[in-house]
Amino acid sequence: MIVRWRAVREAARGPVITHALIAGCCVVFLIGPASGLNPSYGTGDQLLTTGTAYFRRWGVVPDELLAGSARALLTPLTALFVHGSWLHLLGNMLFLHVFGAMTEERMGRPEFLGFTVCTGYLALAAFAAANASSDQTLVGASGAISAVLGAFLCLFPRARVTSLFPFLLFLPLRFPAWIVLLFWFGLQWLAAHRAESGPGVAYLAHLVGFSLGFLYAWVRYRRAAKVRRPATTATEGDSQP
């Protein structure tokens, strides 16, 4: 009875790590220069100057990261919580909210936290390695959230997701997760090949994060489940991968 009550209590708390990551990113953004709500950063040209310095301090600068200083090696962690605009923040948090909860429930809170932080770090580091001579600043949780998308695809391919597709007149339609996420991955792949050097979206970090997330979930869960699967199969619930 005590064990069952603890399980019910844990489930009632919901996706704590997902909500904590969302809250952390929102708080960091609101007190930073990009929100425009913190008067200490000034206005006009002063805001632009202080904002640039802020992003270089907390974001990833490829040539500095590869130089190997202790401060620079920490920036792929701090950059995960820094976003460059309201649209950047809200887009990332929406994806984390939609796909993070079920992934966290499947992995468990400590593992989900470690998974998100580690894959996010590796995705940003991979982008920096591919653009070793760049002095452009990279910020945002996109690489980590892309890893969550990849893990979700592996764990819940048949889950249905409400999506808005431009060529379908932005009508809210429900599709299997594998259709939505593979379509998203294809768009990132095409955009990465067309992207020019300089400021913009780090599509490569998205691709690396997504691939890492999918491979981790496949090795950790799906392949292991096949090895342990008994000869007689039981009926699977709709929420199981």
N, C-alpha and C positions, 0 to 999 in steps of 0.2 A: 504493500500500500504506500509506504514512504517513497519507494523508488518511482512508482507510478505518479505520485503527486509531484515529485521533483520534475519528472518529464513533462507533465502538463504545465507546470509553472515556467519551465524553460521555453516551451513552445509559445506560451502566452506573451512572453517578452518580445517575440518577433525577431526580425533580423537586426540585432543590436549593432553588429559591426558595420553593416551596410548603412544604417542610419547615422552611426557615429562618423563614418567617412564623409557622408553627405554634409553633415553638420560642420565637420572640420573644414571642408573645402569652402563652405558658405561663409563661415566666420572669417577665415583667412582672406577671402575675397572682399568682404565688407569692410575690413579694417585696412585693406591695401589701397593702392592708388587707382587701380582700374575701375573700382566701383564709383569713384567720384564723390563718395560720402564722407571721406576723412579729410577735414580741412587742413590737417598738418602737412599734407603734401602740396598745398598751394593750389593755384589755378593757372590756366593758360600755359605759357612756356615753362613756368616753374614746375607745374604738374607733369609736363612731358619729360623734363629733365630728371626729376626725382623718380618718376615712374620707370624710366629707362635704367636708372641705377638700381632700383628695387628688383627689377626682373633679372639683371645681371648678377645680383647678389644671391638670389634664391633660385634662379633658373639654371638650366644646363647650358653651358657654353662649350661646344665640342672641343675647340683647341685647348681650352683651359682644363677640361676634364681629362683629356688624354695626356696632359702634362703631368698629371698624377699628384697634385697637391692634396693635402688632407681635406681642405675646405671644399675643393672642387669635387672630390669623390663623394661628398655628402649631398651634392646638389640634385642628383637623380631622385633622392628621397624628398627633399624639400620642394622640388619642382612639381611633385604630384599634387600638392595642395594649392598651387598658384595658378590662376587663370587670367587670361588677358582681356576678357570682356564679359559682359552679362550673357551674351549669346553662347560664348565658349563654356561658361560655367553651367548655364541651364541645360544645354545640350548634353554635356557629360553627366550631370546629375540625373537627368531623365533616364538615360541608358542604365546608369548604375542602379537606380530605383527599380526599374522594370526587370532587369536581369540579375541583379545582385541578391535579392531575397531568397529565391529558390536555390541559387548556387551556394549561398551561405548555409542554408538549411541542410543541403546535401553534404557539404564538406565539414560543417561544424565551425564554430566561431574562431578558435585559435588558428586552425588550418587556413580558413578563408582569409583571415587578416594577413598571415604570412604569405599566402599565395598571391594576394593582390599587391602587396608591397614589393615582393621579390620580382614578380613578372613586370610590374611597372618600372622598377629600377632597370631591369635588363632591356626592356623595350627602349627606354631613353638612352641607355648606354650603347645599344646597337645603332640607333640613329646617329649618335655622336661619332661612333667609329666609322660609319659610312660617309660622314661629312667632317672628316678629321681637321680640315683646314678652315672650317667655318667659324666665324666669331658671332654668329646669330644666336640669340637666346631662345631656348626651348622650354616651355612651361605647360602644365596641364596634366590631368589624370587620364588622358585618352589611351595611352599605352596600357595602363593597368585595367581600365574598363574594357578595352578590346580583349584582354586576356579573360575577363569574366564572360564576355560574349562567346569566346572560343570554348571555354569550359561548359557554358550553358548548352551550346550546340551539341557537344559530346554527351552530356548527361541527360538532356531533355529534348532530343531532336523532334519529337512528335508533339511537344507542347504547342499550343496555339497562341499566337501573339497578334494583338491589334496593331496594324501598321497603316501608314499613309504613303501611297506611292503617287508621285507626280503624274505619271502617265495614266493613272486611274482616277484623275480629277481630285486627288487628295481625299477620296472617300475612306472612312475608317473601316477597314476590312480585316478579318481574322485569317491568318495563314499559319501553317506549321512553322515552327521555329527554324527548321533546316532551310526552308525557302527564303525566309527573311534574312537570316544571318549569312547564308551563302551569297545572296544578292548584295548584301552590304559589303562582304569581303571582296566580291568582284568589282564593286565600285571603287573600293580603296586601292585595289590592284591597278585598275586603269588610271586612276588619278595619280598614283605613285609614279607611273611610267611617263605621265605627261607633265608632272610637276617640274618647275624650274627651280634653280638654286636661288637662295635668298629667303626672306621672310615668307611664311605661309603655313599651311597645315602639314604636320609631320606624318604623312601617310605611311612611310616606312615603319615608324614606331607602331602604328595601328596594325600593320601586317605582322610584325614580329610579335607583338603582344597577343594577337588573336591565335597565331600558330603555337606559341608557348602555352597558352591556356588550354587549347584543344589537346595538345600532346600530353600535358600534365594530367588532364582528366582522363584521357584514354589509358595512359599507363597506370594511373593510380586507382581508377574505378572500373572502367568498362572491361579492360583486358583481365584485371584481377578477378572480376565477377565471373568471367567465362571460365577461368581456371577453377574457381571454387564451385561452379554451378553443378548441382547433383544431376544424376541421370534422369530422374523424373522431375519435370518442371511444374512449378505451381503457377496459378493464375496471377498475373501481374496487375497491380493497380495502375490507374491512368497516370498517376504522378511519378511513376518510376521510369527510369531510362530504359 
